[in-house]
Every structure is written in C-alpha cells, then in structure tokens.
C-alpha cells in the first residue's frame, strides 16, 4: 500500500472528516498514530500485529509510525499487500 492509501484507510476507519484526512500523515507522524491507537477497545490483537511487523517484542517499543500504521490496518483486516 502507498502512504496515501494507508492514510486514507486509517482516516476512514476512524470516521475522520475530509479536513482530518488531509491533515494527518499516519505513516510519518507518531502523534497521529498514537491518537489512532486509542481507537482500540482491546489492544492485545493490535500489539500482536505490531510485534509481527517489527520482528519481535523487543522492537515494538521502537516501532516507526509506518510500522504502527501497518499493524493498525492488519488488525482491522484492511492491509493489502503490494502486488509485484
């Protein structure tokens, strides 16, 4: 997925308005991802996906915004692999 696709899908998942969708860059802004992560009532599944994306539990605390965005979309079942 491209950064633009990721940003749009996360914004739609959060029911963000058009202005919000334009302003937030979930792929590069840890603050934006922190706000998005608050949407999960039960964060354990998200944390499991984040561990997988980061390559292990020891790395999840240093996850980039892009890694967090991927884990977020995987948790929602909205991640799409890039076709080669």
N, C-alpha and C positions, 0 to 999 in steps of 0.2 A: 504494500500500500504506500502511496505517496504521503508526504507530510500533510498536504492539503486534504486528502481523503480522510486521514486519521483525525485531523482537527474537526472536520465536518461531522464525522460519525460520532465522535465524543460529544460534540456540542448538541447534536440531535438526541443522543442518549440522555443528556442532562436537561432536555427540553429548553435549551437556551434560545433566546430570541435572536433575530438576524444581527443586531448590533453586537451581541455577545459572541456570535460565531466569527465575526470579522476580527474582533479584538483579541481573542485567545489563541495562543500558539502552544497547544498541549505538548507538541513534540519537542519544544525547546525551553519551556518555562516550567520549572519545578513548582512554582507557586500555583500555577494553573492546574497542574496535576494534583497537587495537594487538595485543592478545592474539589476536583473531580472525585478523588478517592473517598471523600466524605460521603458520597452518594451510596456507598455500600452499607447495607444494614448488617451484613455478616461478612466481614473482610477476609475470612480464612481462605476462601477459594481464590480471591484476588492475590493474596500473599503467596499461595501455592503457585499460581501462574507467574508471579514476579520472580520467585526463586528459579523456576524453569527458564525464564527468559534471561536471567542474569547468570545462570550457570552454577548456582549453588547458594545456600542460605548465607554463607559468609559474605557474599557480594550484594545481596539485596538491599542492604542499607546504603550502598553507594550507587544505586540504580540511577541512570540518567532519566530525564523527562521522557525521552523517546522509548526507553525500555519500560517505563511505567505506563506509557500510553498503549504500548503493545499488550502488556499484561492486562490492562483495563479492558481492551477490546476482546482479548481472548476470554476473559471472564464473562463478558456479555454474549459470547459466541458470535461476534461481529468481525473478527480478524480474518482477513483474506490474504493468503499467500500470493506473492508476486509470481505471475506466470513467466517462465523463461522460454 
